[in-house]
Amino acid sequence: MSHFFQFEADFVESLRCIPMQVRMKLDTCGVKLKLTHWHQFTQPEREVLVEMPCTTADEIETYRQYLQNLVIEHTGAPASELPVDAHPAWMDATTIPVSVQEKAQELAVSITVQQWATLSPAQRFALIKLSRPSHENHNFLPALKEFELI
C-alpha cells in the first residue's frame, strides 16, 4: 500500500510531481529521474512506480530496470545513474544530518535524537530531502508538523 505524506496532498491525485516514496526508491536504486521524464510517463506508469516494491536486492534491481526501460521508451535514452549509498542517512536513527538540524534551526525548531529515532525511514528521508538547499523546501515546516516534531 502506498503512503503519501499530507504535505504532498496538493499533487498526489494527479501525480504531477514525484512523490517522496518514489524519490526514496530512486535513491535506493540509483537512478536520477528528472521531472521532465516523470511528466512523459502515463498516469498508470506513474502509479506502477508508486506501488512497485523496492526493498530487497531483487526488487531494487527489478525497479531500476523497469524505470530505465520506461525512460528509454519515452525519451530514447536511459536516465543518469547515481551511486547508491550502502548506509543512507535516512536509515540511521541515531544521527540527525546537519542539513536537517540547520533547516530546523532556521525555523527556531530543535529536533532531538530521541525524536529522530521515532521517525520512520520514509519520514527521515523526507526531512533530509526537504532540508537540502537545492530543493524547493517550503514543505519542511509542514513536514515537521505532520511528523509531530513541533
Secondary structure, 3 states (H helix, E strand, C coil): CCCCCHHHCCCCCCCCCCCHHHHHHHHHHCEECCHHHHHHCCHHHHHHHHHCCCCCHHHHHHHHHHHHHHHHHHHCCCCEECCCCCCCHHHCCCCCCHHHHHHHHHCCCCCCHHHHHHCCHHHHHHHHHHHCCCCCCCCHHHHHHHCCCC
